[in-house]
């Protein structure tokens, strides 16, 4: 049971990290900067709340992954972790407002079906 809780933590934190990082980097890219400031973009990125949140969620993902490695086989953890792709697609569509084509949704469906097959063992 703890393994599946860790999978949920790993997948949700990884997807959240990706969505926040996308949002944060777009915010930084759109922000006005002085032309001669060499590290301006990096400096703004390191102060952006979305980028900082993405870093915290990435660390959470890594911690859950490390604990899972001590409990489960890698050949199960990695495929089950692919649920991240489905959650990122949902986040990109509904949180970032991206257009997701029916072909992409079909691909997400195949990923979820593959995870279901792998996790039946």
C-alpha positions as CSV (number, residue, x, y, z in Angstrom):
1,X,0.0,0.0,0.0
2,X,2.8,2.4,0.8
3,X,4.3,1.8,-2.6
4,X,1.2,3.0,-4.4
5,X,1.0,6.1,-2.2
6,X,4.7,6.8,-3.1
7,X,3.8,6.3,-6.8
8,X,1.0,8.9,-6.4
9,X,3.4,11.3,-4.7
10,X,6.0,10.7,-7.4
11,X,3.7,11.1,-10.4
12,X,1.8,14.1,-9.0
13,X,4.9,15.9,-7.9
14,X,6.7,15.2,-11.2
15,X,3.7,16.4,-13.3
16,X,3.2,19.5,-11.1
17,X,6.9,20.3,-11.4
18,X,6.7,20.1,-15.2
19,X,3.6,22.3,-15.4
20,X,5.0,24.9,-12.9
21,X,8.3,25.0,-14.7
22,X,6.6,25.6,-18.0
23,X,4.5,28.4,-16.6
24,X,7.5,30.0,-14.8
25,X,9.8,29.9,-17.7
26,X,7.2,31.5,-19.9
27,X,6.6,34.2,-17.3
28,X,10.4,34.9,-17.1
29,X,10.7,35.0,-20.9
30,X,7.9,37.6,-21.2
31,X,9.2,39.8,-18.4
32,X,11.0,43.0,-19.4
33,X,14.8,43.0,-18.6
34,X,17.6,45.5,-19.0
35,X,19.5,44.7,-22.2
36,X,23.0,44.6,-20.6
37,X,22.2,42.4,-17.6
38,X,24.2,39.2,-18.2
39,X,22.5,36.9,-15.8
40,X,19.1,38.6,-15.9
41,X,17.1,35.7,-17.1
42,X,18.7,33.2,-14.7
43,X,18.3,35.7,-11.9
44,X,14.6,36.2,-12.7
45,X,14.1,32.5,-13.0
46,X,15.6,31.8,-9.6
47,X,13.2,34.3,-8.1
48,X,10.1,33.2,-9.9
49,X,7.6,31.5,-7.6
50,X,6.5,29.0,-10.3
51,X,10.1,28.0,-11.0
52,X,10.9,27.7,-7.2
53,X,7.8,25.6,-6.7
54,X,8.8,23.4,-9.7
55,X,12.2,22.8,-7.9
56,X,10.5,21.8,-4.7
57,X,8.2,19.4,-6.4
58,X,11.1,17.9,-8.4
59,X,12.9,17.3,-5.1
60,X,9.7,15.6,-3.7
61,X,9.5,13.5,-6.9
62,X,13.1,12.4,-6.5
63,X,12.6,11.5,-2.8
64,X,9.6,9.4,-3.5
65,X,11.5,7.7,-6.4
66,X,14.5,6.9,-4.1
67,X,12.2,5.3,-1.5
68,X,10.3,3.3,-4.2
69,X,13.6,2.0,-5.5
70,X,14.1,0.3,-2.1
71,X,10.7,-1.3,-2.2
72,X,9.9,-2.2,-5.8
73,X,11.7,-3.4,-9.0
74,X,12.9,-0.6,-11.3
75,X,11.1,-2.5,-14.2
76,X,7.8,-1.6,-12.5
77,X,8.6,1.9,-11.1
78,X,9.6,3.4,-14.4
79,X,6.6,2.2,-16.4
80,X,4.1,3.2,-13.6
81,X,5.9,6.6,-13.4
82,X,4.8,7.1,-17.1
83,X,1.4,8.1,-15.7
84,X,3.2,11.4,-15.4
85,X,2.7,11.9,-19.1
86,X,-1.0,11.6,-18.8
87,X,-1.2,14.0,-15.9
88,X,1.1,16.6,-17.5
89,X,-1.1,16.5,-20.6
90,X,-4.2,17.2,-18.5
91,X,-2.3,20.0,-16.7
92,X,-1.1,21.5,-19.9
93,X,-4.6,21.5,-21.3
94,X,-6.6,22.8,-18.3
95,X,-4.0,24.8,-16.3
96,X,-1.8,26.2,-19.0
97,X,-4.6,26.4,-21.7
98,X,-2.6,24.5,-24.3
99,X,-4.3,22.9,-27.3
100,X,-4.2,19.1,-27.1
101,X,-5.1,17.4,-30.3
102,X,-7.2,14.2,-30.4
103,X,-4.1,12.3,-31.5
104,X,-2.2,13.4,-28.4
105,X,-5.2,12.3,-26.2
106,X,-5.1,8.9,-28.0
107,X,-1.4,8.6,-27.2
108,X,-2.1,9.4,-23.5
109,X,-4.7,6.7,-23.6
110,X,-2.2,4.2,-24.9
111,X,0.3,5.2,-22.2
112,X,-2.4,4.7,-19.5
113,X,-3.3,1.3,-21.0
114,X,0.4,0.3,-21.0
115,X,0.8,1.3,-17.4
116,X,-2.3,-0.8,-16.5
117,X,-0.8,-3.9,-18.3
118,X,2.6,-3.5,-16.5
119,X,1.1,-3.0,-13.1
120,X,-1.0,-6.2,-13.3
121,X,2.0,-8.3,-12.6
